[in-house]
């Protein structure tokens, strides 16, 4: 529970951030009325505080309900300003590496360290107050995994190393040309992608307060934006993909493969948005093993679904969200509806590679690696 000791820890973190901000403000150069336009990318550093709550998304993890995770984060970023940055994502993105520490305020969940790469598009950058959208992908090190003897109550994670994903929306305020602050709302997720059970995952929404210092001030160049009517004239995009994954069933030491393929079509409706529809088929050999154990028909492990979704187009990167409905799921183990969240990087005009997380409600099914060909 949230004790006096935790309160003192947070106060120390607040004091640290306050000192950090004060020292930067003391030495930062004040904003000039007119500054020279610089089109070179700029680098910087940031630090922030997180405070949130555990989302007990299923009854198996209700023993962590009421926990209030808190933590601190530092990141090193590059602010992309050159014109190619706009050409690739129709925005001025920030990319970087982030390192964070969380105390989950729970004897079951313990503590964790997260490290990840992020991309953060900024919008209305010429205004002192603007918004940004941040996506993080990386790994977590968690110190109290499930153990039959030492921690049998932990149904959230069973491996010390897990995948870490986060999405956030931020409100940024420029103090001067090099110093800024940001208030954000984040949704954080950590799980091993169903590589080993139990793996219900840790989900914790959080509010964050950041301060950033950019090493060189810069103006963002003017660009010509396309009209919405121009995007409507673009052809429908067609893509085919293949993916693979593996996972362990609970209390087993054997890896079972998951393979599949699919087809998507998409229509771009604005500079950063596209609507998609597609189909996919999955051969899940963990389902086949479960059917064998339960005395069912082992041939009922094949699945097929129809997907509808949305994509954020960020140049070479695409972040996708899909809602799927099974048209074939004979095992009976899963809901009729599922979700997918993916990140794809295009190596060239046609070939892409990435990852995708499949989930049923709030529980991760598996994380796969995939290759994609765009026609």
VOGU-3710 file (C-alpha; in Angstrom, 3 decimals, decimal comma):
1> xxxxxxxxxx> 0,000/0,000/0,000  0,959/3,651/-0,340  2,826/4,352/2,901  4,619/7,288/4,478  7,903/5,829/3,266  6,647/5,925/-0,325  5,523/9,521/0,165  8,992/10,494/1,361  10,537/8,783/-1,667  8,294/10,743/-4,024
11> xxxxxxxxxx> 9,088/13,994/-2,230  12,780/13,276/-2,749  12,179/12,719/-6,448  10,182/15,963/-6,684  13,016/17,804/-4,940  15,500/16,320/-7,411  13,430/17,456/-10,402  12,903/20,892/-8,880  16,666/21,299/-8,441  17,187/20,086/-11,988
21> xxxxxxxxxx> 14,740/22,642/-13,391  16,165/25,474/-11,260  19,731/24,784/-12,365  18,761/24,731/-16,038  16,697/27,907/-15,796  19,598/29,643/-14,081  21,988/28,907/-16,924  19,667/28,672/-19,947  19,783/31,541/-22,398  16,620/33,612/-22,445
31> xxxxxxxxxx> 14,476/33,628/-25,568  15,449/36,383/-28,001  12,849/38,368/-29,910  14,337/37,151/-33,176  16,500/34,071/-33,575  18,285/32,686/-36,597  16,657/29,813/-38,441  18,594/26,571/-38,005  17,653/23,517/-40,023  20,121/21,142/-38,330
41> xxxxxxxxxx> 18,809/18,461/-36,029  19,295/19,215/-32,357  19,980/16,971/-29,370  18,909/17,239/-25,755  18,241/15,597/-22,414  15,159/15,213/-20,236  13,985/13,945/-16,875  10,562/13,214/-15,461  8,412/11,850/-12,643  5,694/9,202/-13,041
51> xxxxxxxxxx> 2,798/8,431/-10,735  -0,022/6,046/-11,592  -2,134/3,076/-10,576  -2,279/-0,636/-11,397  -5,119/-1,588/-13,721  -6,262/-5,006/-12,450  -7,636/-6,095/-15,814  -8,521/-9,677/-14,885  -9,456/-11,542/-11,720  -6,096/-13,376/-11,664
61> xxxxxxxxxx> -4,314/-10,084/-10,886  -6,824/-8,574/-8,470  -4,252/-9,151/-5,719  -2,338/-6,147/-7,128  -5,356/-3,830/-7,234  -4,850/-0,615/-5,279  -1,101/-0,391/-5,922  0,204/3,052/-6,929  3,388/2,747/-9,041  5,756/5,700/-9,023
71> xxxxxxxxxx> 9,064/6,248/-10,740  11,613/8,451/-12,399  12,755/8,634/-16,026  15,623/10,102/-17,996  15,950/10,277/-21,758  18,366/11,388/-24,431  16,751/12,657/-27,602  17,306/14,061/-31,050  14,869/16,683/-32,314  14,522/16,235/-36,068
81> xxxxxxxxxx> 14,195/19,545/-37,897  15,644/18,945/-41,364  13,126/18,904/-44,183  13,398/15,108/-44,746  11,942/14,657/-41,268  8,761/16,408/-42,393  8,693/14,426/-45,620  8,809/11,151/-43,668  6,124/11,772/-41,046  4,346/15,066/-41,911
91> xxxxxxxxxx> 5,440/16,378/-38,522  8,599/17,237/-36,602  9,355/14,119/-34,547  11,647/13,583/-31,625  13,404/10,228/-31,287  15,547/8,930/-28,480  16,431/6,452/-25,782  14,621/6,365/-22,457  15,534/4,723/-19,143  13,020/4,527/-16,301
101> xxxxxxxxxx> 12,733/3,022/-12,834  9,404/2,025/-11,267  8,444/0,918/-7,795  5,110/-0,872/-8,284  4,106/-0,302/-4,643  3,338/-4,033/-4,311  5,132/-6,859/-2,522  3,948/-9,149/-5,340  5,131/-7,062/-8,303  8,287/-5,577/-6,806
111> xxxxxxxxxx> 10,298/-3,103/-8,865  11,314/-2,714/-12,483  13,759/-0,986/-14,815  12,644/-0,168/-18,362  14,820/0,745/-21,324  13,410/1,606/-24,720  13,525/3,546/-27,956  10,796/6,067/-28,689  9,391/8,266/-31,397  7,364/11,360/-30,520
121> xxxxxxxxxx> 5,713/13,438/-33,255  5,118/17,100/-32,351  2,260/19,167/-33,750  1,791/22,953/-33,877  5,451/23,332/-32,965  5,493/27,052/-33,744  3,228/27,746/-30,769  4,496/28,015/-27,217  1,847/25,474/-26,180  1,661/22,358/-28,358
131> xxxxxxxxxx> 0,836/18,662/-28,217  2,823/15,502/-28,926  2,177/11,777/-29,087  4,813/9,355/-27,785  5,286/5,643/-28,426  7,912/3,574/-26,589  9,087/0,014/-27,270  11,780/-1,765/-25,271  12,510/-4,229/-22,497  11,844/-4,444/-18,760
141> xxxxxxxxxx> 13,863/-6,030/-15,992  11,519/-7,066/-13,159  12,856/-8,331/-9,844  10,018/-10,541/-8,441  8,756/-12,990/-11,103  6,334/-15,816/-10,397  7,928/-18,627/-8,383  6,103/-21,597/-6,903  7,962/-21,161/-3,597  8,998/-17,537/-3,216
151> xxxxxxxxxx> 6,269/-15,647/-5,088  3,343/-17,935/-6,047  0,835/-15,025/-6,039  2,407/-13,257/-9,024  0,200/-14,008/-12,027  1,347/-10,850/-13,831  4,773/-12,014/-14,998  7,000/-15,083/-14,783  10,287/-13,941/-16,389  12,713/-11,315/-15,175
161> xxxxxxxxxx> 13,084/-9,889/-18,683  9,886/-8,786/-20,455  8,775/-6,524/-23,277  7,842/-2,940/-22,450  5,371/-0,822/-24,438  3,976/2,622/-23,652  1,786/5,190/-25,384  1,243/8,718/-24,221  -0,291/12,073/-25,105  1,549/15,161/-23,922
171> xxxxxxxxxx> 0,906/18,873/-23,504  4,163/20,791/-24,004  5,015/24,302/-22,865  8,096/26,199/-24,057  9,685/28,153/-21,217  12,268/29,573/-23,592  14,072/28,513/-26,773  15,958/25,656/-25,088  13,881/24,709/-22,038  10,417/23,143/-22,010
181> xxxxxxxxxx> 8,112/21,138/-19,758  5,512/18,499/-20,541  2,497/17,097/-18,714  1,484/13,693/-20,072  -0,939/10,831/-19,648  0,605/7,412/-20,368  -0,561/3,841/-20,618  2,256/1,429/-19,765  2,343/-2,308/-20,408  4,901/-4,959/-19,539
191> xxxxxxxxxx> 4,655/-8,672/-20,362  6,773/-11,409/-21,885  4,555/-11,749/-24,951  3,157/-15,055/-23,614  6,587/-16,689/-23,913  6,072/-18,226/-20,467  3,087/-18,550/-18,142  1,708/-17,028/-15,992  1,744/-13,854/-18,045  -1,300/-11,671/-17,436
201> xxxxxxxxxx> 0,948/-8,637/-17,746  1,289/-5,396/-15,801  -0,853/-2,484/-16,986  -0,469/0,869/-15,305  -1,801/4,233/-16,490  0,303/7,111/-15,212  0,538/10,871/-15,138  3,996/12,269/-15,828  5,774/15,586/-15,488  8,898/16,139/-17,603
211> xxxxxxxxxx> 11,453/18,853/-18,142  13,589/18,972/-21,320  16,696/20,897/-22,218  17,632/21,249/-25,902  21,319/21,863/-26,499  20,762/24,193/-29,461  17,728/26,349/-30,087  16,097/26,203/-33,490  13,213/27,465/-35,576  11,120/24,986/-37,523
221> xxxxxxxxxx> 11,033/25,763/-41,269  7,812/26,477/-43,100  6,422/23,598/-45,146  3,641/23,269/-47,655  0,917/20,927/-46,471  -1,238/18,849/-48,767  -4,974/19,412/-48,863  -7,229/16,570/-47,702  -8,638/16,240/-51,224  -5,169/15,258/-52,474
231> xxxxxxxxxx> -5,063/12,254/-50,125  -8,421/11,015/-51,356  -6,907/10,617/-54,831  -4,233/8,221/-53,594  -4,748/4,546/-54,580  -5,782/1,858/-52,107  -2,661/0,261/-50,615  -2,277/-3,544/-50,559  0,047/-5,521/-48,281  0,776/-9,183/-47,548
241> xxxxxxxxxx> 2,618/-10,374/-44,443  3,893/-13,433/-42,602  4,634/-13,723/-38,885  5,994/-16,162/-36,318  6,166/-16,444/-32,534  6,639/-18,999/-29,783  5,502/-19,464/-26,200  5,558/-21,766/-23,205  2,481/-23,151/-21,540  2,295/-22,859/-17,776
251> xxxxxxxxxx> 4,434/-25,412/-15,880  6,001/-26,712/-19,113  9,515/-26,330/-20,511  8,631/-26,916/-24,176  8,358/-24,074/-26,689  5,393/-24,180/-29,066  5,415/-22,274/-32,348  2,778/-19,881/-33,627  2,812/-19,003/-37,314  0,492/-17,117/-39,621
261> xxxxxxxxxx> -0,070/-14,940/-42,658  -2,454/-12,220/-43,723  -3,445/-9,545/-46,195  -4,317/-5,898/-45,541  -5,619/-3,073/-47,671  -5,497/0,552/-46,568  -6,693/3,983/-47,618  -4,808/7,091/-46,537  -7,213/9,819/-45,425  -4,769/12,489/-44,173
271> xxxxxxxxxx> -1,064/13,120/-43,764  -0,751/10,771/-40,775  -3,889/8,622/-40,838  -5,091/5,607/-42,804  -8,005/3,175/-42,426  -7,367/-0,545/-42,988  -9,199/-3,829/-43,515  -7,808/-7,325/-43,883  -7,847/-11,030/-43,118  -5,382/-13,320/-41,364
281> xxxxxxxxxx> -4,902/-17,008/-40,567  -3,038/-18,412/-37,535  -1,704/-21,852/-36,637  -1,308/-21,802/-32,847  0,417/-24,959/-31,620  -0,102/-23,988/-27,977  -3,826/-24,388/-28,654  -3,145/-27,807/-30,181  -1,294/-28,867/-27,017  -4,120/-27,608/-24,797
291> xxxxxxxxxx> -6,671/-29,546/-26,863  -4,524/-32,667/-26,489  -4,380/-32,236/-22,700  -8,104/-31,502/-22,433  -9,156/-34,438/-24,618  -10,429/-32,267/-27,480  -9,950/-32,481/-31,222  -6,298/-31,623/-31,916  -7,162/-30,394/-35,423  -9,118/-27,436/-33,998
301> xxxxxxxxxx> -5,991/-25,313/-33,500  -6,335/-23,251/-36,693  -7,802/-19,741/-36,496  -8,892/-17,115/-39,017  -10,168/-13,576/-38,545  -11,263/-10,349/-40,224  -9,491/-7,156/-39,090  -10,571/-3,517/-39,231  -8,191/-0,834/-38,075  -6,340/2,457/-38,163
311> xxxxxxxxxx> -2,731/3,418/-38,807  -0,568/6,347/-37,767  1,756/7,010/-40,719  5,105/8,377/-39,555  7,238/8,133/-42,671  9,167/4,863/-42,561  7,339/3,915/-39,364  3,713/2,804/-39,134  1,882/2,274/-35,836  -1,262/0,179/-36,339
321> xxxxxxxxxx> -4,279/-0,690/-34,201  -6,733/-3,369/-35,309  -9,946/-4,893/-34,008  -10,466/-8,464/-35,189  -13,400/-10,859/-35,282  -12,850/-14,602/-35,562  -14,554/-16,329/-38,461  -12,819/-19,580/-37,452  -11,921/-20,435/-33,863  -13,116/-24,011/-33,189
331> xxxxxxxxxx> -11,174/-24,581/-29,944  -13,569/-22,460/-27,864  -10,738/-21,131/-25,700  -11,007/-17,475/-26,775  -13,482/-14,627/-27,152  -14,867/-13,887/-30,600  -13,098/-10,500/-30,641  -9,383/-9,709/-30,385  -7,052/-6,723/-30,834  -3,709/-6,172/-32,514
341> xxxxxxxxxx> -1,153/-3,409/-31,971  1,820/-3,228/-34,333  4,902/-1,223/-35,231  6,403/-1,597/-38,720  9,547/-0,106/-40,231  9,800/0,042/-44,023  13,268/-0,740/-45,340  12,304/0,534/-48,793  9,206/1,228/-50,881  7,960/-2,364/-50,685
351> xxxxxxxxxx> 9,603/-4,306/-47,835  8,871/-3,824/-44,150  9,609/-5,586/-40,849  8,125/-5,178/-37,403  6,348/-6,560/-34,363  2,696/-7,027/-33,432  0,995/-7,800/-30,134  -2,224/-9,825/-30,204  -4,534/-9,633/-27,204  -7,922/-10,911/-26,063
361> xxxxxxxxxx> -9,504/-8,133/-24,039  -6,708/-6,913/-21,735  -4,703/-10,163/-21,768  -1,793/-10,570/-24,205  -1,961/-13,661/-26,417  1,456/-13,420/-28,084  3,998/-11,010/-29,537  5,175/-11,876/-33,038  7,869/-10,784/-35,440  6,812/-10,216/-39,032
371> xxxxx> 7,871/-9,312/-42,556  5,596/-7,380/-44,901  5,491/-6,750/-48,636  3,643/-3,716/-49,980  2,426/-4,001/-53,579
//
